[in-house]
Amino acid sequence: MHDPGARVTLYSRPGCHLCDDARAVITAVCAELGEEYVEISIDDDPALQSRFAEEIPVTFVDGRQHDFWRVDPARLRRALAG
């Protein structure tokens, strides 16, 4: 379910170790800045599977693609502050 208050969206897949790493960074940065995030499994949507299969995890900030594969905490902080 999409949280309309969330500025960060993490597209992921169960069992993905890079997704676990990205989730940890996003959770920490969002908690630090008082921001919300939502996580969406691409396995629940064939269109998302087709779009992101080779790039997960994929992070969006304010509706725009921000990162894929890895999330840099400093870069995420800057995007949320900007």
C-alpha positions, 0 to 999 in steps of 0.5 A, a space after each residue: 500500500 502506498 503512503 501518500 506522506 512518504 517522500 521516499 519509495 523503495 522498490 525491492 524484492 524479497 530475498 534481495 541482499 542489496 534491498 536489505 542494505 538499501 532498506 537499512 540506509 533508508 530507514 536510518 536516514 528517514 528516521 534521522 530526518 523525520 521522513 516517511 518511506 514506503 517499500 513496494 515489492 516488484 514481485 507483486 506487479 508485472 509492470 514493475 518487474 519488467 521495469 526494474 528487474 535488473 536494477 533493484 533496489 530502486 529508490 525514488 525521492 519525491 516521485 523521481 528516480 534517485 538511486 538503484 543497487 546502492 543507496 548513499 546515505 549522504 546523497 539521500 540526505 541531500 535529496 531530502 533536504 533539497 
